[in-house]
Amino acid sequence: MSLKRLLLASVVFLLTAAPGSVPNCPAPRQYQGACGDVVVWAKNPETGICCLYANTCAAPAGWETYMSQGECEGTGGGLVEI
């Protein structure tokens, strides 16, 4: 695992390990089977708040996912199709 992926995985763990540590960000969605190994940001369609998830499968259903926080917040980039 590259250092970048390890760091991103650590951030995701810290954000999801402490309930309530990130307001308005629900716990990762439970899923079965394989899912792409890419960390994503997902935008809450009701509040517009961006939340970090371990992969697209863990992001809440119905939320658009992005490759970076900047893309999610509208400061750049594209959408990740799931």
N, C-alpha and C positions, 0 to 999 in steps of 0.2 A: 504494500500500500504506500503510495507516495505521501510525502510530508503534507502536501496541500490537502489531500483527501482525509488524512488523519486529523488535521486541524479542523476541517469542516465537520467531520464526524463528531469531534469533541464538542464543538459549538452546538451542534444539534442535540447531543446528549445533555449538555448543561441546560439548554433551553427547555427541553422536554422532561428532564428529570425532576424538576422542582415545580409541582403544580402551582399555578397562580403567579409564577415568576414573569410570565409574559402575558399581560392583560389582553383579552380578546383572541388569544391563540389557543384553539382547542388541541387536545392531545392528538398525537398521530393516529390516523385511521388504521385499524387492524386489517391485514390482508393476507392471503395465502398465495403461494406460488412465487415465481421469479418476478423481479422488478428491476428496472435499470438502476445501476449504481451511480446515481447522480443526485447531488444535493440540489434542492429547488426552493424557491420562495413561492408562496401561494397568497393570493389576495382575497381577503374576506369581501364578498360581493355586497354585504350590507354596510360595512364600516370603511372599506378601502384600506384597512390595516394589512400590512404584509407580514407573513409569518414564515419561519424557516422549517423545512422538513427534510428528512433523510433521503427521500426520493418521491417521485410523482405518485406512487401507490399509497404513501403515507399521508399525502395532502388530503384535506377534506373534499368529499365529492362535491362537484359543482364549482369549485374554486379554480380560477385560472392560475397556471403555474409558470414560473419564469426562472431563468438561469442565474439571475443576480438580484440583489435587493434594489439596485438602481433601475433595472428593467421593470420590476414589480411596482416601484413607486413612480414610474413614468419618466425617469430621467435617462432612459436609453434602452436599446435592445429589443429582443423578440420573445415571442410566446413559445412555451414548450407544449407540444400537442400530447395529450394523454388519451 
